[in-house]
């Protein structure tokens, strides 16, 4: 992580317009087709939420704006991404953990399992300071059309939120809410991310060439 001069980035105009805004967050909602991801999850006994988190990281890694983050009146640049996951611990409360994103889905799955197990059983949260963290929140107890998080400058990280996916005759769908700081990106980049997320899920078989070596993990 390093501080950068906004004038040296593509976000200079947005920084001038929105950095001092008391409500700088924007939310886009899109219904995704998760049919292939669900089938991949069941076939390889992998957590659906883990796979979705990996797809989020994969899609975000293609968009330069995800490596920039406004915080406390400054703009910072990162060279790595992480996905934050919120889990319910054995005491009934919640903890969170930052899972470093990597292209290797098997390594990401192992990190996901070990860090979420630690959060569940030790009731401890883990955080990373050297990654731009994409927040996630999965409320799978019910189906949801839209989620709106806190609109505040105290939390500027992008966040993807969803509920329970919906099974249909021909496809399985999942509405997701994507919240982002307007300094970090505009609607165009946010829409491109959601399209990339859909493409990543559609192509998950093609992107994984070592499927026979997939480890088996308990579903979350």
Order of alpha helices (4+ residues) and beta strands (2+ residues): beta-alpha-beta-alpha-alpha-beta-beta-beta-beta-alpha-beta-beta-beta-beta-alpha-alpha
